[in-house]
Amino acid sequence: MYTLFSKKNSEINMQSGAALITAVIFFVALTSIVATGISGPVVRDIRIIESAENSRKSFSVSESAIEDVAYRLKTGKTVSDVEVLTIASTTATTTIATDPISGEKQLVSVGDSNRAVRTTSIALITGSGTSFNYGVQTGEGGLELQNSATILGNVHSSGPIVGTGNTMVGTLISAGPEGLVEDLYVIGDVHAHTIKDSIIFGDAYYQTITNTFVSGEEFSGSDDQATSTLPISDAQIDEWEAEAEAGGIISTPCPYKIEDATTLGPIKIICDLEISGNNYEVTLEGHVWVTGDIIIKNSPTIKVADSLGATSVAIIADNPSDRLDSSMIKIDNSVEFEGSGSGGSYVLVISENESISTGGSNTAVDISNSTDGDLLVYSARGEILLQNSIGLAEVTGYKVRLKNSATITYESGLVNLLFTSGPSGGFVIKSWGEAE
C-alpha cells in the first residue's frame, strides 16, 4: 500500500510540473508576441522621428550654406565654385555653375545628415543699376557727426569717422593707415588704425587705442582695412545723363521753375531747376539731368512713377563746365520723397560738384528741415551736409557731415537697387526652392 501510494503521488507531481512548465512556456511565448507587437511600432516611430530630424538638419544646413554663398555673391565677397559647410555632424556642399552667355548663376546645395539628403537651389541673375552695401560710405573726406545725429547701419570710410559722442549702430570701418574713429558710442564692431575717446559695445580692431572702453574683444595690431571706391562710376552717371537727354531738352525759361503738379523725365534741363510750392506732386518717369543747380523746397512730394515698378530714378546736378561753383543741390522745408510703391524703388539725387575734394568750400548737397522718405544721396567728389530732423535710407559721398537730429537708417534692399538702364548692380534672386 505504501509503495503504490508513493508511485501515484510521484506521477501526480510530475504531471503537475509538466503542466506548470507548459503554462510558463505559453506565458513567455504570449508575452514575447505581445512585446513584439508593441515594440515594433515604437521602433518604427523612433526611426521615423530620427529620419525626420536628420532630414530637418539636412535642410537647415543646406539652406544656411546656400544663403551664405548667395550673400557673398550678391555683395562681391570671395567665394569658390564649391563651398562646404559643416555644422555638428551635418554637412552641406554648395556648387556654383555659371551660364557663359547670360551670366546666370545656378547654386545647388546638398545637405547630408546620416544619409538623410535634402537639396536646395537658387538661381541668381544680374540686375541693372548699382549696389549700396553700407548705410554711409565716404571717400577720403570722411564722416563727421555733430549734436544728436545718428546712423543705423554699417559705415565704410576711406577717411576719419569723428563724432561728439553720437550713437552709431553697426560695424564701423575707417580704412587705411590714417583710419580714425573718435568720440563715438558704437553698438557694433570697430575697425580703424586709431581709436580714441569712444565706447564700443562690440569688438575693436586697431593699431592704437586711447581712452576707450571696449565690451568685446580687443585685437591690437590688426591690419588696416582696405580703402574702397564709391559704388557709382563716372561711366554709369554718363549713361544716365545720356538717357535723360534722349528724352528731350528744356532750355527755357531759365531758371526752370516747377510750382504745380507735373510729370518729369526723362529730360535734360539746360539751366538751374527749382521745385517749390505747397503739397503738390512731381512724378518722375525717367532720369533728370540738370546742367546747373537744383533747389527743392516748401513741401512738394517727389515720386517715382508707378509705371516704373521696382526701379529707381536719378536726379543729377551736373554742369560739366563748372563743377566748383555750380552742380549743387539744396533741399529743405518738409520735402517728401516716394518710390513707386512697388518696393525697392527710390529717388537718387546726385551732385557732380567737386569743390571740397579740390580744396574749396562749397557744399555739393545740403539737405535740411524734415526732408524724409525713399531718398538716396550721392556725391563722389563733394561734401554732403544733412541736418535738422531728416531721415534717409543711404548716403555716399567724398565727405559726409550729419548735424542736429539727422538720421540714416540703412535698408538692406539697397544691395539690389535697380535702374531703368546701366550695368549690373550685383546679383538678384531669380528663383529659390528645394530641389529634392
C-alpha positions as CSV (number, residue, x, y, z in Angstrom):
1,M,0.0,0.0,0.0
2,Y,2.8,2.4,0.9
3,T,4.7,1.8,-2.4
4,L,1.6,2.2,-4.5
5,F,0.7,5.4,-2.9
6,S,4.2,6.9,-3.4
7,K,4.3,5.9,-7.0
8,K,0.9,7.5,-7.7
9,N,1.9,10.6,-5.8
10,S,5.1,10.9,-7.9
11,E,3.1,10.6,-11.1
12,I,0.8,13.3,-10.0
13,N,3.7,15.6,-9.1
14,M,5.3,15.0,-12.5
15,Q,2.0,15.8,-14.3
16,S,1.6,19.0,-12.3
17,G,5.2,20.1,-13.0
18,A,4.7,19.4,-16.7
19,A,1.5,21.4,-16.7
20,L,3.3,24.3,-15.0
21,I,6.2,24.3,-17.4
22,T,3.8,24.3,-20.3
23,A,1.9,27.2,-18.8
24,V,5.1,29.1,-18.3
25,I,6.2,28.4,-21.9
26,F,2.8,29.6,-23.2
27,F,3.0,32.7,-21.0
28,V,6.6,33.6,-22.2
29,A,5.5,33.0,-25.8
30,L,2.4,35.1,-25.4
31,T,4.4,37.9,-23.6
32,S,7.0,37.8,-26.4
33,I,4.3,38.1,-29.0
34,V,2.7,41.0,-27.2
35,A,6.0,42.7,-26.6
36,T,6.9,42.3,-30.2
37,G,3.6,43.7,-31.3
38,I,4.1,46.7,-29.0
39,S,7.8,47.3,-29.6
40,G,7.6,47.0,-33.4
41,P,5.6,50.2,-33.9
42,V,7.6,52.0,-31.2
43,V,10.9,51.2,-33.0
44,R,9.3,52.2,-36.3
45,D,8.2,55.5,-34.8
46,I,11.6,56.2,-33.3
47,R,13.2,55.5,-36.7
48,I,10.7,57.8,-38.4
49,I,11.4,60.6,-35.8
50,E,15.2,60.1,-36.3
51,S,14.8,60.2,-40.0
52,A,12.6,63.4,-39.8
53,E,15.1,65.0,-37.5
54,N,18.0,64.1,-39.8
55,S,16.0,65.4,-42.8
56,R,15.3,68.7,-40.9
57,K,19.0,69.1,-40.1
58,S,20.0,68.4,-43.7
59,F,17.6,71.0,-45.0
60,S,18.6,73.6,-42.4
61,V,22.3,73.3,-43.1
62,S,21.7,73.1,-46.9
63,E,19.7,76.3,-46.7
64,S,22.2,78.0,-44.5
65,A,25.1,77.1,-46.8
66,I,23.3,78.3,-50.0
67,E,22.2,81.6,-48.3
68,D,25.9,82.2,-47.3
69,V,27.1,81.7,-50.9
70,A,24.3,83.8,-52.3
71,Y,25.1,86.6,-49.9
72,R,28.8,86.5,-50.8
73,L,28.0,86.6,-54.5
74,K,25.5,89.5,-54.1
75,T,27.9,91.6,-52.0
76,G,31.0,90.9,-54.1
77,K,32.8,88.9,-51.5
78,T,35.2,86.0,-52.3
79,V,33.6,82.6,-52.9
80,S,34.8,79.3,-54.5
81,D,32.9,77.3,-57.1
82,V,32.5,74.6,-54.4
83,E,31.9,75.5,-50.7
84,V,31.4,73.1,-47.8
85,L,29.7,73.9,-44.6
86,T,29.6,71.6,-41.6
87,I,27.5,72.1,-38.5
88,A,27.8,69.4,-35.8
89,S,27.6,66.1,-37.8
90,T,25.7,67.6,-40.8
91,T,27.5,68.7,-44.0
92,A,26.2,70.7,-46.9
93,T,28.2,71.1,-50.2
94,T,27.2,74.1,-52.4
95,T,28.3,74.2,-56.0
96,I,28.1,77.2,-58.4
97,A,27.5,76.8,-62.1
98,T,27.7,79.9,-64.4
99,D,25.9,80.2,-67.7
100,P,28.7,81.5,-70.1
101,I,26.1,83.5,-72.2
102,S,23.6,85.0,-69.7
103,G,25.9,85.1,-66.7
104,E,23.2,83.5,-64.6
105,K,24.5,81.5,-61.7
106,Q,22.8,78.3,-60.5
107,L,23.6,77.4,-56.9
108,V,22.9,73.9,-55.7
109,S,23.4,72.9,-52.0
110,V,23.2,69.2,-50.9
111,G,22.8,68.6,-47.2
112,D,23.5,65.2,-45.6
113,S,22.8,64.2,-42.1
114,N,23.2,60.4,-41.5
115,R,22.3,59.7,-45.2
116,A,19.2,61.9,-45.0
117,V,19.7,64.1,-48.0
118,R,18.0,67.4,-48.8
119,T,18.8,69.7,-51.7
120,T,18.1,73.4,-52.2
121,S,18.8,75.6,-55.2
122,I,19.0,79.3,-56.1
123,A,19.2,81.0,-59.5
124,L,20.9,84.4,-59.5
125,I,20.7,86.9,-62.3
126,T,22.4,90.3,-62.7
127,G,20.3,93.4,-62.1
128,S,20.8,96.7,-63.8
129,G,21.9,99.6,-61.6
130,T,24.1,99.7,-58.7
131,S,24.6,98.4,-55.1
132,F,24.9,100.3,-51.8
133,N,26.3,98.0,-49.2
134,Y,26.6,100.5,-46.3
135,G,24.3,102.9,-44.5
136,V,27.0,105.5,-45.1
137,Q,30.1,105.3,-47.4
138,T,32.6,108.0,-47.8
139,G,35.9,108.8,-49.6
140,E,38.9,110.4,-48.1
141,G,36.9,113.3,-46.8
142,G,35.5,111.1,-44.1
143,L,32.4,111.2,-41.9
144,E,31.6,113.9,-39.2
145,L,28.7,113.7,-36.8
146,Q,27.5,116.5,-34.5
147,N,24.8,117.1,-31.9
148,S,22.3,114.2,-31.9
149,A,22.9,112.8,-35.4
150,T,22.6,109.0,-35.6
151,I,23.4,106.2,-38.1
152,L,21.7,102.8,-38.0
153,G,23.7,100.7,-40.4
154,N,27.3,99.8,-41.3
155,V,29.7,102.5,-42.2
156,H,32.8,102.3,-44.5
157,S,35.0,105.4,-44.8
158,S,38.3,105.9,-46.5
159,G,38.8,108.8,-44.2
160,P,38.2,109.6,-40.5
161,I,35.0,109.0,-38.6
162,V,34.6,111.6,-35.9
163,G,31.7,112.4,-33.6
164,T,30.7,114.3,-30.5
165,G,29.5,111.3,-28.5
166,N,27.0,110.2,-31.2
167,T,25.4,106.8,-31.3
168,M,26.1,104.5,-34.2
169,V,24.6,101.0,-34.6
170,G,26.5,98.7,-36.9
171,T,30.1,97.9,-37.9
172,L,32.4,101.0,-38.4
173,I,35.4,100.8,-40.8
174,S,37.8,103.7,-41.1
175,A,40.2,102.3,-43.6
176,G,43.8,102.8,-44.4
177,P,46.8,103.8,-42.3
178,E,45.2,107.2,-41.5
179,G,42.0,105.5,-40.3
180,L,40.5,107.1,-37.2
181,V,37.4,106.6,-35.1
182,E,37.0,109.3,-32.4
183,D,34.4,110.3,-29.8
184,L,31.6,107.8,-30.7
185,Y,29.2,105.4,-28.9
186,V,29.2,102.4,-31.1
187,I,26.9,99.4,-30.8
188,G,28.9,97.1,-33.0
189,D,32.5,96.4,-34.1
190,V,35.1,99.0,-35.0
191,H,38.0,98.7,-37.4
192,A,40.4,101.6,-37.5
193,H,44.2,102.3,-37.3
194,T,43.5,104.6,-34.3
195,I,40.5,104.6,-31.9
196,K,40.1,107.4,-29.4
197,D,37.7,108.6,-26.7
198,S,34.9,106.1,-27.6
199,I,32.7,103.5,-26.1
200,I,32.4,100.3,-28.1
201,F,29.8,97.6,-27.4
202,G,31.5,95.1,-29.7
203,D,35.0,94.1,-30.8
204,A,37.8,96.6,-31.6
205,Y,40.5,96.1,-34.3
206,Y,43.3,98.6,-34.2
207,Q,46.9,99.6,-34.1
208,T,46.5,102.3,-31.4
209,I,43.8,102.9,-28.8
210,T,43.4,105.5,-26.1
211,N,40.7,106.4,-23.6
212,T,38.3,103.9,-25.0
213,F,36.0,101.3,-23.3
214,V,35.6,98.0,-25.3
215,S,33.0,95.5,-24.1
216,G,34.0,92.8,-26.5
217,E,37.5,91.5,-27.5
218,E,40.4,93.8,-28.4
219,F,42.6,92.9,-31.4
220,S,45.7,95.1,-31.1
221,G,48.0,95.1,-34.1
222,S,45.2,94.3,-36.5
223,D,45.8,95.1,-40.2
224,D,44.3,98.3,-41.5
225,Q,41.2,97.7,-43.6
226,A,41.5,98.5,-47.3
227,T,40.1,101.7,-48.7
228,S,37.3,101.3,-51.2
229,T,36.0,103.0,-54.3
230,L,32.5,104.5,-54.2
231,P,29.8,102.4,-55.9
232,I,28.7,104.5,-58.8
233,S,31.2,105.0,-61.7
234,D,31.5,108.1,-63.9
235,A,30.5,105.9,-66.8
236,Q,27.3,105.0,-65.0
237,I,26.4,108.6,-64.5
238,D,27.3,109.4,-68.1
239,E,24.8,106.7,-69.2
240,W,22.0,108.1,-67.0
241,E,22.7,111.6,-68.4
242,A,22.5,110.3,-72.0
243,E,19.2,108.6,-71.2
244,A,17.8,111.8,-69.8
245,E,19.0,113.8,-72.8
246,A,17.4,111.2,-75.2
247,G,14.0,112.0,-73.6
248,G,14.2,115.7,-74.6
249,I,15.8,119.0,-73.7
250,I,14.4,122.1,-71.9
251,S,16.3,125.3,-72.3
252,T,13.8,128.0,-71.4
253,P,12.6,129.6,-69.2
254,C,15.8,129.7,-67.1
255,P,15.8,129.0,-64.2
256,Y,13.2,126.4,-64.9
257,K,10.6,126.5,-62.1
258,I,8.0,123.9,-61.2
259,E,5.3,125.2,-58.9
260,D,2.4,122.8,-59.6
261,A,1.8,119.1,-60.1
262,T,3.6,117.8,-63.1
263,T,5.3,114.8,-64.7
264,L,9.0,115.0,-65.4
265,G,11.6,112.8,-67.2
266,P,13.5,111.5,-68.9
267,I,14.7,115.1,-69.6
268,K,17.7,117.3,-69.7
269,I,17.3,120.8,-68.3
270,I,20.0,123.3,-69.5
271,C,19.9,125.7,-66.6
272,D,19.0,125.7,-62.9
273,L,15.9,123.8,-61.7
274,E,13.7,125.0,-58.8
275,I,10.8,122.9,-57.5
276,S,8.9,124.8,-54.8
277,G,5.3,125.1,-53.6
278,N,3.0,123.5,-51.1
279,N,1.6,120.0,-51.2
280,Y,1.8,119.0,-54.8
281,E,3.4,116.1,-56.5
282,V,6.2,115.9,-59.1
283,T,6.1,112.4,-60.7
284,L,9.4,111.1,-62.2
285,E,9.1,108.9,-65.3
286,G,12.8,108.8,-66.0
287,H,16.1,110.3,-65.1
288,V,16.5,114.1,-64.9
289,W,19.8,115.8,-65.8
290,V,20.2,119.5,-64.7
291,T,23.2,121.4,-66.0
292,G,23.1,123.8,-63.1
293,D,21.9,123.9,-59.5
294,I,18.8,122.1,-58.1
295,I,16.6,123.7,-55.4
296,I,13.7,121.7,-53.9
297,K,11.8,123.3,-51.1
298,N,8.5,124.0,-49.3
299,S,6.7,120.7,-49.1
300,P,6.4,119.2,-52.6
301,T,6.5,115.4,-53.0
302,I,8.9,113.9,-55.5
303,K,7.7,110.5,-56.6
304,V,8.8,107.7,-58.9
305,A,6.0,106.8,-61.4
306,D,4.1,103.7,-60.5
307,S,4.6,102.5,-64.1
308,L,8.3,102.1,-63.4
309,G,7.7,99.3,-60.9
310,A,10.7,98.4,-58.6
311,T,13.2,100.6,-60.5
312,S,14.7,103.8,-59.2
313,V,15.2,107.2,-60.8
314,A,18.2,109.6,-60.6
315,I,18.1,113.4,-60.4
316,I,21.5,114.7,-61.4
317,A,23.0,118.2,-60.9
318,D,26.0,118.3,-63.3
319,N,27.3,121.3,-65.1
320,P,30.4,119.9,-66.9
321,S,31.7,123.4,-67.5
322,D,31.5,124.4,-63.8
323,R,31.8,121.7,-61.1
324,L,33.2,124.1,-58.5
325,D,30.6,126.8,-58.1
326,S,27.7,125.0,-59.8
327,S,26.2,121.5,-59.9
328,M,24.9,121.8,-56.3
329,I,21.7,120.6,-54.7
330,K,19.7,122.3,-51.9
331,I,16.7,120.5,-50.4
332,D,14.8,121.9,-47.4
333,N,11.4,122.6,-45.7
334,S,9.5,119.3,-45.5
335,V,10.2,117.7,-48.9
336,E,8.9,114.2,-49.2
337,F,10.4,111.5,-51.5
338,E,8.5,108.4,-52.5
339,G,9.3,105.3,-54.5
340,S,6.9,103.8,-57.0
341,G,5.1,101.8,-54.3
342,S,6.3,98.5,-55.7
343,G,9.1,98.2,-53.1
344,G,12.8,98.7,-53.6
345,S,12.2,102.0,-55.6
346,Y,14.0,105.2,-54.6
347,V,14.8,108.7,-55.8
348,L,18.6,109.1,-56.1
349,V,19.9,112.7,-56.1
350,I,23.5,113.1,-57.5
351,S,25.7,116.1,-57.3
352,E,28.8,116.3,-59.5
353,N,30.2,119.3,-57.6
354,E,33.8,118.7,-56.6
355,S,34.6,121.8,-54.6
356,I,35.5,120.1,-51.3
357,S,37.8,117.5,-52.9
358,T,39.8,120.2,-54.7
359,G,40.3,122.4,-51.6
360,G,37.1,124.6,-52.0
361,S,34.3,125.3,-49.5
362,N,31.1,124.8,-51.5
363,T,28.7,122.1,-50.2
364,A,27.6,119.7,-53.0
365,V,24.4,118.6,-51.4
366,D,22.7,120.4,-48.5
367,I,19.5,118.7,-47.1
368,S,17.7,120.0,-44.0
369,N,14.4,120.6,-42.2
370,S,12.2,117.5,-42.2
371,T,13.2,116.0,-45.5
372,D,12.2,112.3,-45.5
373,G,11.3,109.3,-47.4
374,D,12.7,107.0,-50.1
375,L,15.8,109.1,-50.8
376,L,19.4,108.2,-51.5
377,V,22.1,110.9,-51.8
378,Y,25.4,110.6,-53.7
379,S,28.3,112.9,-54.4
380,A,31.6,111.2,-55.4
381,R,33.8,114.3,-55.1
382,G,31.8,116.7,-53.0
383,E,30.5,117.2,-49.4
384,I,27.1,116.2,-48.3
385,L,25.5,118.0,-45.4
386,L,22.5,116.6,-43.6
387,Q,20.9,118.5,-40.8
388,N,17.7,119.2,-38.7
389,S,15.3,116.3,-38.4
390,I,15.8,114.4,-41.7
391,G,15.7,110.7,-42.3
392,L,17.3,109.0,-45.3
393,A,18.0,105.4,-46.4
394,E,21.6,105.8,-47.6
395,V,24.3,108.4,-48.1
396,T,27.5,108.1,-50.2
397,G,30.0,111.0,-50.7
398,Y,33.6,112.1,-50.7
399,K,32.8,113.7,-47.4
400,V,29.6,113.5,-45.3
401,R,28.5,115.7,-42.3
402,L,25.5,115.0,-40.1
403,K,24.2,117.6,-37.7
404,N,21.4,118.0,-35.2
405,S,18.9,115.1,-35.3
406,A,19.7,113.9,-38.9
407,T,19.3,110.1,-39.1
408,I,20.5,107.5,-41.6
409,T,18.6,104.2,-41.4
410,Y,20.1,101.7,-43.9
411,E,17.7,99.4,-45.8
412,S,19.2,96.0,-46.8
413,G,17.4,96.0,-50.2
414,L,19.8,98.7,-51.4
415,V,22.3,95.9,-52.4
416,N,19.8,95.1,-55.2
417,L,18.9,98.6,-56.4
418,L,17.7,98.6,-59.9
419,F,17.5,101.4,-62.5
420,T,16.0,101.6,-65.9
421,S,19.4,101.2,-67.5
422,G,23.0,100.7,-66.7
423,P,25.4,97.9,-65.8
424,S,24.9,95.3,-63.2
425,G,24.3,96.4,-59.6
426,G,25.0,92.9,-58.3
427,F,23.1,89.6,-58.4
428,V,19.4,89.4,-57.7
429,I,17.4,86.2,-56.9
430,K,15.5,84.8,-59.9
431,S,14.3,81.7,-58.1
432,W,14.7,79.9,-54.8
433,G,13.4,76.5,-53.7
434,E,14.0,72.9,-52.7
435,A,15.3,70.7,-55.5
436,E,14.7,67.4,-53.8
